[in-house]
Amino acid sequence: MTLVYAVAGFAFALWFGLFLRALIDSRLTLHTGADSIAFVPTSDGAKLAISRYVPATQRPDECPVVLCHGFGANRFNFDFDEQLSMARYLRGRGYDVFVMEMRGTGLSSDPNKDGPSFREVVELDLPAAIGHVLLVTGAEKVNWVGHSLGGTVMYAALGGPLAAKVNTLTALAAPANFESQKFLRRLAFAYPMARPLLKRSGTGLARAVAAFAGSWVPGFSALANLSNMESRTIRRVLWSVSERNSVRMIDDFVGWLRKRSGPTYGELTQEQHWAKIKIPLLLAAGAKDWAPAPTASVRYAFYHAASTEKEFVILSKASGFRADYGHGDLVVGRHAAEEVFPLVEKFLWAHRQASAEAETGNERLVS
């Protein structure tokens, strides 16, 4: 009889676990609004998932737009739902939009089990992704919009040959330098001890706990201004957007934190690198982004890039925005669709390729 009860108890626990998982999936799993997804091979065997959002009527004289997610995120960073999707927003306004997932993230594969390095993304992923977009659209250049790491990788790539294929860069909460991240520099000292644990960590249980805990997850406040996000959005981000972090990428970050520097292309010095960046730049920082990309780390690009057309915006109440933005809420925050998406669209329209040669130099600082 005891065996019967044990079997019945096990069966019930299994059923309940499956039921609970299905319930979580139905409430927290996100679904893409893309028209198609292509899997683009890189020269070393990775395959990049690139989602396309085709407008009903495309605006004339527009370069295609490539959106690239941040560290530890995936394609849903830019295509969260009907209300919080920069991809769908720009598609609805006539832009041919592509959302790229870096190797080892989301639907993209990676031959290295420890995840990609920063250099692999810059030198292998970005050329493959942009080459694909130019091939299928017939365009000569792309507009790049990157959140966090998605912007930082393009800072680096613009020091190399890929710069000739990029019309504009919009960098949202993308650090260009790692001197002002005091909190992360303290953590960097303990990184050698934590690294073996990161290599063996999974995401399944952590995602489940995070989805239930929501804003109570330790450290999550460092990644967003939680008061600028809906509670359900927070849980859905933790369940469907968060990805396992690449240990090799973290190695690169720790190196920059210790040197108080930032990425460059090849063997270029910081000065040589930034002197090569001359395309129009929109640089946006959250006033409450105190860990990954403090305002000073984004402002660095504004002061050092050789671009004559560049704009730096701090998203804060003092600047006329409805909230003091943090890090992740620049793209999935409560007011992102009303304030951030139009800011990006306005910049893209002002710097469409057909008018690029006619426009005069313009530098503007908004703080």
C-alpha positions in Angstrom: 0.0 0.0 0.0 2.9 2.3 0.8 4.3 1.7 -2.7 0.9 2.6 -4.2 0.8 5.9 -2.3 4.4 6.7 -3.3 3.7 6.0 -7.0 0.5 8.1 -6.8 2.3 10.9 -5.1 5.1 10.9 -7.7 2.5 10.9 -10.5 0.7 13.8 -9.0 3.9 15.8 -8.5 4.9 15.2 -12.1 1.4 16.2 -13.3 1.5 19.3 -11.2 5.0 20.2 -12.4 3.9 19.9 -16.0 0.7 21.9 -15.4 2.7 24.6 -13.6 5.2 24.8 -16.5 2.3 25.1 -19.0 0.7 27.8 -16.9 3.9 29.8 -16.7 4.5 29.4 -20.5 1.0 30.6 -21.3 1.4 33.7 -19.2 5.1 34.6 -19.7 6.3 33.2 -23.0 6.7 35.8 -25.8 5.9 35.4 -29.5 7.6 37.1 -32.3 5.9 39.5 -34.7 8.4 38.9 -37.5 7.3 38.1 -41.0 10.2 35.7 -41.5 13.3 34.3 -39.8 16.5 33.5 -41.7 19.5 31.5 -40.4 22.7 33.1 -41.7 26.0 31.2 -41.5 29.2 32.8 -40.4 32.6 31.9 -41.6 33.4 29.7 -38.6 30.2 27.7 -38.6 27.8 29.6 -36.3 24.3 30.3 -37.6 22.7 33.7 -36.8 18.9 34.0 -36.5 17.8 37.2 -38.2 14.1 38.1 -38.0 12.6 40.4 -40.7 9.7 42.8 -40.4 8.6 44.0 -43.8 6.5 47.2 -44.0 3.3 47.3 -46.0 4.7 50.5 -47.7 8.3 51.3 -47.4 9.5 54.9 -47.1 11.6 56.2 -50.0 15.4 56.8 -49.5 15.6 54.6 -46.4 18.3 52.2 -45.4 17.2 49.0 -43.7 17.3 49.0 -39.9 19.2 46.3 -38.0 18.3 46.0 -34.3 20.7 44.2 -32.0 20.0 43.1 -28.4 22.0 43.6 -25.3 24.1 41.2 -23.2 22.2 38.3 -21.7 19.1 39.1 -23.9 17.7 37.9 -27.2 15.5 39.1 -30.1 12.6 39.9 -27.7 14.7 42.7 -26.4 13.4 44.6 -29.5 10.2 42.7 -30.1 8.6 42.3 -26.7 4.9 42.5 -27.5 2.4 44.6 -29.4 3.0 47.6 -27.3 6.7 47.3 -26.6 8.3 46.4 -29.9 10.7 48.8 -31.6 10.8 46.3 -34.5 7.0 46.5 -35.1 7.0 50.2 -34.4 9.5 51.0 -37.1 7.9 48.5 -39.5 4.6 50.3 -39.0 6.3 53.6 -40.1 7.8 52.2 -43.3 11.1 50.8 -42.3 12.4 47.4 -43.4 13.6 46.1 -40.1 15.8 43.2 -39.1 16.5 41.9 -35.6 19.7 40.0 -35.2 20.5 37.5 -32.5 24.2 37.1 -31.7 25.7 33.7 -31.8 24.7 31.4 -28.9 21.7 33.6 -28.1 18.0 32.8 -28.7 17.7 30.9 -32.0 21.3 31.5 -33.0 23.9 28.7 -32.7 27.5 28.9 -31.5 30.3 26.3 -32.0 31.9 27.3 -28.7 30.1 25.8 -25.6 31.4 28.7 -23.4 29.7 31.3 -25.6 31.1 33.9 -27.9 33.9 36.4 -27.3 33.4 40.0 -28.0 35.9 39.8 -31.0 33.9 36.9 -32.6 30.7 38.9 -32.5 32.4 42.0 -34.0 34.5 40.3 -36.6 32.3 37.3 -37.6 28.7 38.0 -36.6 28.3 41.6 -37.6 29.7 41.2 -41.1 27.6 38.1 -41.8 24.4 39.8 -40.5 24.9 43.1 -42.4 26.0 41.2 -45.5 22.7 39.2 -45.4 20.6 42.4 -44.9 22.3 44.2 -47.8 21.9 41.1 -50.0 18.2 40.6 -49.5 17.3 44.3 -49.7 19.7 45.5 -52.4 20.7 48.4 -50.1 24.3 49.8 -49.8 24.2 50.6 -46.1 22.2 49.8 -42.9 21.1 51.9 -40.0 22.3 50.1 -36.8 20.3 50.3 -33.5 21.9 48.5 -30.6 20.9 48.3 -27.0 23.7 47.9 -24.5 26.1 45.3 -25.9 24.3 45.6 -29.2 25.6 49.2 -29.4 29.0 48.5 -28.0 29.9 45.9 -30.6 29.2 48.4 -33.3 31.4 51.0 -31.6 34.2 48.5 -32.1 33.2 47.5 -35.6 33.2 51.1 -36.8 36.9 51.2 -36.4 37.3 48.6 -39.2 36.1 48.0 -42.7 32.5 47.4 -41.8 32.1 51.2 -41.2 31.6 51.7 -45.0 28.4 49.7 -44.8 26.8 51.6 -41.8 24.8 54.7 -42.4 24.0 55.6 -38.8 24.4 54.2 -35.3 21.8 54.5 -32.5 23.3 53.3 -29.3 20.9 52.9 -26.4 22.5 52.5 -23.0 25.7 51.2 -24.7 28.9 51.8 -22.8 31.8 53.1 -24.8 34.2 53.0 -21.9 34.5 51.1 -18.6 36.0 53.7 -16.3 32.8 55.0 -14.5 31.3 51.5 -13.6 32.6 51.6 -10.0 30.2 48.9 -8.8 31.2 46.5 -11.6 34.9 47.1 -11.0 34.5 46.0 -7.4 32.8 42.8 -8.6 35.6 42.2 -11.1 38.1 41.4 -8.3 36.0 38.4 -7.3 35.4 37.2 -10.8 38.3 34.6 -10.9 36.5 32.7 -8.1 33.1 33.0 -9.6 34.1 32.0 -13.2 34.0 28.2 -12.7 30.4 28.5 -11.3 29.3 30.6 -14.3 30.6 28.0 -16.7 28.5 25.3 -15.1 25.4 27.3 -14.3 22.1 26.6 -16.2 19.1 28.9 -16.7 16.0 26.7 -16.2 15.6 26.8 -12.5 16.9 30.4 -12.3 14.3 31.5 -14.9 11.5 29.8 -13.0 12.5 31.4 -9.7 13.0 34.8 -11.3 9.7 34.7 -13.0 7.9 34.2 -9.7 10.0 36.6 -7.8 10.0 39.4 -10.4 11.4 42.6 -9.1 12.6 40.8 -5.9 15.4 39.1 -7.8 18.6 40.2 -6.2 20.5 42.7 -8.4 17.8 43.1 -11.0 17.4 46.8 -10.0 20.9 47.3 -11.4 19.6 46.4 -14.8 16.5 48.6 -15.0 14.5 51.3 -13.1 11.8 49.0 -11.9 9.4 51.9 -11.2 9.5 52.5 -14.9 8.4 48.9 -15.7 5.1 47.0 -15.3 5.4 44.0 -12.9 4.2 41.6 -15.6 6.8 43.0 -18.0 9.5 42.3 -15.4 8.5 38.7 -15.1 8.2 38.2 -18.9 11.6 39.7 -19.4 13.1 37.3 -16.8 11.3 34.3 -18.3 11.5 35.0 -22.1 14.2 37.6 -22.8 17.0 36.7 -20.4 19.7 34.3 -21.8 22.7 32.5 -20.3 25.6 34.9 -20.3 28.8 34.1 -22.2 31.7 33.5 -19.9 34.2 34.5 -22.7 32.3 37.8 -23.2 32.5 38.4 -19.4 36.2 37.8 -19.6 36.4 40.7 -22.1 34.3 43.0 -19.9 36.4 42.3 -16.8 39.6 43.1 -18.8 38.2 46.5 -19.8 37.0 47.2 -16.2 40.4 46.5 -14.8 42.1 48.7 -17.4 39.4 51.3 -17.2 39.2 51.3 -21.0 36.9 50.2 -23.8 36.9 48.1 -26.9 38.7 49.1 -30.1 39.2 47.5 -33.4 42.3 45.5 -33.9 45.5 47.1 -32.6 44.2 50.7 -32.7 44.7 52.9 -29.7 41.6 54.5 -28.1 42.4 57.8 -29.9 43.0 56.2 -33.3 39.9 54.1 -33.0 37.5 56.9 -32.2 39.1 59.2 -34.8 37.8 56.7 -37.4 34.2 56.9 -36.4 32.5 59.6 -38.5 29.0 58.5 -39.2 25.9 60.1 -37.5 25.4 59.0 -33.9 22.4 59.0 -31.6 23.7 58.2 -28.1 21.0 57.7 -25.3 21.7 57.0 -21.6 19.3 56.5 -18.7 19.7 58.9 -15.8 19.3 56.0 -13.3 21.6 53.5 -15.2 24.2 53.2 -12.4 25.8 49.8 -13.2 26.1 48.6 -16.8 26.1 52.0 -18.6 26.3 55.1 -16.4 25.8 58.3 -18.4 29.5 59.0 -18.4 30.3 55.7 -20.2 27.9 56.6 -23.0 28.9 60.3 -23.1 32.5 59.1 -23.8 31.4 58.2 -27.3 29.9 61.6 -27.8 33.1 63.4 -26.8 35.6 61.1 -28.6 34.0 60.1 -31.9 35.0 62.2 -34.8 31.5 62.4 -36.1 30.2 65.9 -36.9 26.6 64.8 -36.6 26.0 63.4 -33.2 23.5 63.7 -30.4 23.7 62.7 -26.8 20.4 62.4 -24.8 20.0 61.6 -21.1 16.5 60.2 -20.5 15.4 61.9 -17.3 12.6 63.9 -15.9 14.9 66.9 -15.9 15.2 66.5 -19.7 11.4 66.4 -20.2 10.9 62.6 -20.2 8.2 61.0 -18.0 10.7 59.0 -16.0 14.4 58.7 -15.0 15.2 55.7 -17.1 17.6 53.0 -16.1 19.2 50.4 -18.4 16.7 47.8 -19.8 13.7 50.0 -19.5 15.0 52.1 -22.4 13.5 49.5 -24.7 10.8 47.8 -22.5 10.0 50.5 -20.0 6.5 51.8 -19.3 7.0 54.8 -21.5 9.5 53.5 -24.1 7.0 53.3 -26.9 5.9 56.9 -26.4 9.3 58.4 -25.8 12.2 56.3 -26.9 10.9 54.7 -30.1 9.9 58.1 -31.6 13.3 59.5 -30.6 15.0 56.8 -32.7 12.6 57.2 -35.6 13.2 61.0 -35.7 17.0 60.4 -35.8 16.7 57.9 -38.6 14.5 60.1 -40.7 16.8 63.1 -40.2 19.8 61.0 -41.4 18.3 59.0 -44.2 20.9 58.2 -46.8 19.5 60.4 -49.6 20.0 63.6 -47.4 23.2 62.6 -45.7 25.5 64.5 -48.1 23.3 67.6 -48.0 23.1 68.0 -44.2 25.5 70.2 -42.4 27.4 69.2 -39.3 25.5 69.3 -36.1 26.4 68.5 -32.5 23.8 68.6 -29.8 23.9 67.7 -26.1 20.7 67.1 -24.2 21.1 66.5 -20.5 
